[in-house]
């Protein structure tokens, strides 16, 4: 039985990845931060009471800012694969907490890679490493963006991801670690965090339909993104670590849609009419520097590893709206 360790397991991607690996027969371990309140809603079904039957994720307390703890966990678990998904991942918030973002995202990656280097040196066991890179690294680079496009990040989050990306490449080249970067473009699902724009829209639409809210407050509506379906993207992560050799891959749909497009479809799916009646602009949601347009050129992963997206943009919006309407109806 293969063992996998997932950092950021309580997030959207971590929860879907844990499900996928359990289905494939892995023993799955996850790192969580100690908190006075539980934040395990996305993985509660994967971590039942020890006396219950069913698939179980084994959770460990840890933190990406604690290098000693990371090495100890790796030595204790001795995983075959590590998926580094942990991050302060909200781009707008990264402008407010840039040092913390860099500490977790940039230095967190080098801490875990160095822990792998030291573990492999003392154990003679190899670990495959996946680094969750981001389309935000491209920033102002004209679309479409692929593995050869230059990085021009426009946020502390994007800058931190660029550092982590190059660190992953460096440890692969310097120490022979099987380390791959997945440069994932925006990917969404009903499990998306509530402060991300797509979830704010679909949750807001559902609450308006249920009579719980009257308005949705948003920032820049003209920004364009390449949006895909998160469960399909975690499969791409896994596929990268099953390849014969490590490499870096762009993952996306090749289509670009604006936030206005997302709004139009979301309100249409909920039969609410013109979205302009319900949306107001709040300047606090604007970024100091904006990323205007991201479009993935995912030719490499399709040709080399056989991965390609299946869920269309309109269907993705519909999945999210339907899930949020069901959730809001529970509160009526």
N, C-alpha and C positions, 0 to 999 in steps of 0.2 A: 504494500500500500504506500503510495506516494504521500508525502507530507507537504503542505503549503502553509506559509505564514503570510497573512494579509495585514498591512498597516492601513488604518482608515477603514476598518471593516464595518463600522457603524454607518458609513455614508452610503449614498445611492449605489455607487459602483461596487463598493465593498460587499454590500448585501447580495447583489446579483452575482458577483464573482463567487462568493461563498456557496450560493445555491448551485452554480454550475460545477464547481469542483466537487461538491458532495455527490452530485449526480454522476460524476466520473469516477467515484470511488476513492477520492482523496481523504486523508485525515486533515481537517482544516483547523488552523489556529489563527487567532486574531488578536491584535494589540488594541487595547482600549485605555483611555485616560481615566484616572480616578476623578469622580465628580460626586457632589452631594445629591445630584439628581440623575436618574438613569436616562441615557440617550440611546436606547437599544431597540427602539420600536421597529426598525427595519430588519433586525435580525432576531427578534424575540422567538419567532417560530423555528429558528435554527439553533437556539440555545435553550431548550426546555429544561425543566427541573431534572436533576441527575437521576431521579427515580422514574422518569418517564421514558418510554421508548421513542425511537425516531432518530433522524439525523441530528448530530450535535456538532456545534462549533465550540472549540475549546478556547476560552478567552483568557488573556493575560494582561495584567496592568503594566503599562509602560508609557513612554513618551519619546517623541522624536528629538527632544532636546537633551536626552540623557544617553550618552554614548555607552557608558558602562552597562546600563540596563539593557540596551539593544544587543550588545555582545552576549550578555548572560542569557537572554532569551533565545538567541540563535544557537548558542552552545547547548542549552537545555533541550530545545525542540529538535535541532538538527534537521531543518527542512530541506526538501529537494528544490523547492521553488519559493521565492519571496516576491510578493507584489507590493510595491511601495505606492499606495494610494493616499497616504495621509498628507494633509495640507490645510493651511488656511486658504480656502479655495475661492473666496468671494473677491472678485476683482475690485469692486468699488471700495470694499472694506480695507483692502490692502493699502490704499492711500492713507487711511487713518492709522493703521498699525503696520507700517512698513518694516520696522525692525523685527517685530514678532513674525511677520510673514516670511522674511528672509531666514530667520532662525529655524523655523519649522520646515519650510519648503526647500531652501537652498542647502543650509547646513545639515538639515535632517537627512537629505540624500547622501551627503558625504559621510555622515556618521554611520549610516547603515551599510554603505559600500565598504567603508574601512573595517567595520565589524565582520563583514563577509571575508574580506582579505585576510584578517587575522585568524578567523575560524578555519579557513581553508589551509592556512599555513600550519596550524597545529593539529588538524584532524585528517588531512589528506582527503577530505570529502568535498566535492564540488557542489555549489549552489547556483541555480539559475535565478537571475534577478531581472525583474520588470520595473522600469521607472515610468510613472505616469507623467508624461510630458503633455504640453498643452498648445493648442492653436494660438493662444494668447502670446506665445513667443514670437509669432510673425508680426503681430501688431499692425504697423503701418506698411508692411510689405504688400505690394499690389497682388491681387488674386489672379489666377489660382495659386495656391501654395503647396509645394511638395517638399520632399526630403532635401532637395538642393537649393531651396529658396533661402535667402538670408533672413536672419532674425532681426527684428526691429521692435522690441517690446515697448508697450505704452503704459505700463503699470508696474509697481513694485512686485506684484504677483508674477507678471510676465518675465520680469528681470530675474526673479528667483528661480523660475522654471528653466530659464536659459542656463543659469549656473548649474542646476541639477542635471540638465541634459548633457552639458559638456563634461561634467564630472563622471557621468555614467560612461560616456565614450572613452574618457581618459583611463578609468579603471579597467575597462575592457582591453584597451591597448597596452596599458602599462603592466597589468597583473594577470591578464588572461582570464578574467572573470567573464562568465557567460552573462552579459548585461545588455539588455535591449531597451530602447526607448520607444514607447507608443505615443506618437504625437496625435492625440485625439482631439478632434474638433467637437463642438458643442453636442452633447448627448443628453437626452431628457427622458423622463418617465414619471409615473405617478409618485415615485419615491423622491423626486427632486426636492431639495430644501426650499422652504417657504419664502426665503428672501432672494431667490433667483427669479429673474424676470418672467420666465415661462411659467413657473409655478404660481407666481403672484397673479398672472393673468388667469390661468385656469381655475385657481382657487377663488379668485375674485369673481369670475364669471359664475361659478357655482353658488357662491354666497349671494350674489345679486339675484340669481334665479330663485333662490330659496327665501328671498326677502330679508336676509341677514345684513346685507350691505347695500349701499347705493352707488359707491364710486370705487374706482381703482386708480391709485396714484403711481405714476411712472415717470421715467426720465426721458432719454433720447429714444424716440420711436423710429428713427431713420436708420439706426445701426442694422447691418445685415450679417446674418450668421448661417453657417452650415449646420443644420440640426438633424441629428439622428436619434435612434432608439437605444437607450443604455444597455438593455440585456444583450443586444447584438454586439455592442462594443466591448463588453467584457469577454466575449468569446474570442474577439481579435487579440486581446491580451494573452489569453491562454495559448492561442495558436502560435504567437510569437515565441513562446518558451518551449514549444514542441519542435521548432525548426532545428535544422542540423547545426546552424551557427547563429550567433547573436547578430542583430542588426537593428536599424532604426526605421520605423514605418509611420507614415501618415495614415490616419483612419478618419474617413468622413464619407459624405454622400455625393459630393460634387455639385450640390445645389445650394443656392443662397436665397434666403428669404429675410425680409425686414420684420421688425417687431410689429409694424402695422399689419403685415401679412398674417402674422400669428394672431393678432387681435381679431382681425376680420374672420378668420376661420373659427376661432374659439367662440365668438359670439354667434356665428352661424350655427355651429354645432349645438348650442344651447337654445336656439330659437329666440334670441333676445333682440334681434334687429341691429341697428347701427351702433357700433361700438363707441362712436364719437360722443354719444349721449352719456356715457358712463365713465369715460377716462379723462383724468385731469393730469397736467404736467406739474411735477414738483422738482424744483431745481436741485434739491439735496441729492437726488439720484443721478445727477450728471457727474461724469468723471472729469478730472482735470485734463486728461488727454484721452481721447476716444479712439477705439478701433472701429473703423468704418465698415470694412467688408472682409469676411473670411470665407473662402471656398476651397475645399480640399481637393487635391489631385491625388487620389488613392490608388493610382495605377500600379504602384510597386507591390503593395500588399495583395492586390487582386492577382497579379501575374505570378508572384513568387510563392504566396501562401494560400491562395484561393479564397480569400475572404472578400465579401462585398455586402453592402447593406441590403436589407429586404423591405423595411417599413418606410413607406412614403411619408412626406412631411404632413400632409393633411390627415393621414391616418394616425400619426403620432399625436397631433393636437387633439384629435378625437378621443384617443385612449386616455389622455390626461384629463380632458374635460369630463368624460364619463365617470372616471374614478372620483374626481372631486365633487361631482354632483351627488354621487352615492354617499360620499362622506358628509356633505352638507345636509342631506336629507335625514341623516341620523340625528342631527341637532335640532330639527324642527319639532 
